[in-house]
């Protein structure tokens, strides 16, 4: 996997997680919306952890720390 693709994936996941956070702050969501957002957030976080565990070692050291899961 190219470094740029991996970095783009990290950026996209972070952007989607921010969108979910913004959606949680707006109005009063229904139970289904809460359930959907929670599940979506968990899946994105798990995918980011997967990328970190399996592909971050392929990034150059100076870039690797910037994209580690916190």
N, C-alpha and C positions, 0 to 999 in steps of 0.2 A: 504494500500500500504506500502510495506516495505521501510524503510529509504534508504536502498542501491539502490533500484529501482528508487526512487525519485532523489537521488543524481546522479545516472547514467544518468537519463533523463536531469537534469540540465547540466551536463558535455557534453552530446551529443548535446544539443541545442547550447551551447556556442561554441562548435567545428564547428558546421555547420554555425553559424553566422560568425565566423572567416574565414571560407572557402569562404563565399559570399563576405566578405570584400576583401580578396585576389583576387578573380575573378574580382572584380570591378576595381582593380588597374592594371590589365593586359590588354594591347592592347586597341583597340577600339571595343567595343561590338556593335552588331546590336540592332535595336529598340526592337526586340523580346527578346533578351537576357537581355536587361535592364529591360523590363517589367517583365520577369520571375524572375530575381534576386530580384527586388523590392517586388514582391508578395511573394516570398519565405521568404524573410527577415521579412516581415510584419506578415506572418503566424507563423513563429518561435517565434517572439517577443510576439505575442498574446498568443501563447500556453504557453510560459514561464510565462507571467502575470497570466494566468489561474491557472497554477500550484502554483504560489506564493500565489494567493488569496485563493485557495481552499485547498492546501495541506501543505504549509509551516508551518502552525500552528501545524501540527502533528510531525514536526521535533523537536529534542531537541534544547533548546534555544541557546546553544553554537554553533550549526551548522546552525541554521535558518538564522542568519544575513549574513552569507557568501553567501547564495543563493537567496537573495532578488533581485528583479528587480530594476535596477538603472536608 
